[in-house]
């Protein structure tokens, strides 16, 4: 069985920390509206392909995710969901997150 992690908000830092400890056994990580900056000191140890998803209205978190992305030494993409807030509560925005997440896990988990 292959494993992927999904973390939201501060839980994204936990998912990334665990992935950094478990190495390539974690096949993919998705962070939704995450605070990967809370794990900044270990991000260079993350070996799992990582997708960072942030709402377009969440300016502060976009900047934090850009900084985090620059520290991750593995495959890492930042996707900004336009017209979405931190919790993606606008109509249809969680569906966009689900689609992006599913595609990421399908790509990296057999």
C-alpha positions in Angstrom: 0.0 0.0 0.0 1.3 3.4 -0.9 0.7 6.4 1.3 0.0 10.1 0.6 -0.6 12.9 3.1 -3.2 15.7 2.9 -2.8 18.5 5.4 -4.9 21.7 5.8 -4.0 24.9 7.5 -1.5 24.2 10.3 -2.0 20.5 9.7 0.1 20.9 6.5 3.2 21.5 8.6 2.5 18.2 10.4 2.1 16.4 7.1 5.3 17.8 5.8 7.2 17.1 9.0 6.0 13.5 9.0 6.9 13.2 5.3 10.4 14.5 6.0 10.9 11.8 8.6 9.6 9.0 6.4 11.4 9.9 3.2 10.3 8.4 -0.1 7.9 6.0 1.6 5.4 8.9 1.5 4.5 9.1 -2.2 2.8 12.5 -2.3 1.8 15.4 -0.1 -1.0 17.9 -0.6 -1.2 21.1 1.5 -4.6 23.0 1.3 -4.4 26.5 2.6 -1.5 25.3 4.5 1.1 26.9 6.7 4.2 25.0 5.6 6.3 27.8 7.0 5.7 26.3 10.4 7.9 23.5 9.3 10.5 25.7 7.5 13.5 24.1 9.2 12.7 20.6 7.8 11.4 21.4 4.4 14.7 20.7 2.7 14.3 17.1 3.9 10.9 16.5 2.2 11.5 14.0 -0.6 7.8 13.5 -1.5 6.2 15.3 -4.5 4.4 18.2 -2.8 1.4 20.2 -4.0 0.7 23.5 -2.3 -2.8 24.8 -2.9 -3.7 28.4 -1.7 -6.7 30.6 -2.2 -6.1 33.6 -4.4 -7.5 36.0 -1.8 -5.1 34.6 0.9 -2.2 37.0 0.2 -0.2 36.3 3.4 -0.4 32.5 3.0 0.5 32.8 -0.7 3.8 34.5 0.3 4.4 31.9 3.0 3.9 29.1 0.5 6.2 30.7 -2.0 8.9 30.8 0.6 8.2 27.2 1.6 8.3 26.0 -2.0 11.8 27.4 -2.5 13.0 25.2 0.4 11.5 21.9 -0.8 14.1 19.9 -2.7 11.6 17.6 -4.3 9.0 18.1 -7.0 6.9 20.9 -5.7 4.1 23.0 -7.3 2.1 25.9 -6.0 -1.4 26.2 -7.3 -3.4 29.3 -6.5 -7.2 28.9 -6.7 -8.5 32.2 -8.0 -11.3 34.0 -6.2 -10.9 31.7 -3.2 -10.4 32.6 0.5 -8.3 30.7 3.1 -11.0 28.1 3.8 -12.2 27.8 0.1 -15.7 28.3 1.3 -16.8 30.1 -1.9 -19.1 28.1 -4.2 -17.2 25.4 -6.1 -13.8 26.2 -4.7 -13.5 23.0 -2.5 -14.4 21.0 -5.6 -11.4 22.6 -7.3 -9.2 21.7 -4.3 -10.5 18.1 -4.5 -9.9 17.9 -8.2 -6.3 19.2 -7.9 -5.6 16.9 -5.0 -7.0 13.9 -6.7 -5.0 14.5 -9.8 -1.8 15.0 -7.7 -2.3 11.7 -5.8 -3.2 9.8 -9.0 0.0 11.1 -10.6 2.3 10.0 -7.8 0.5 7.1 -6.1 0.2 3.9 -8.2 
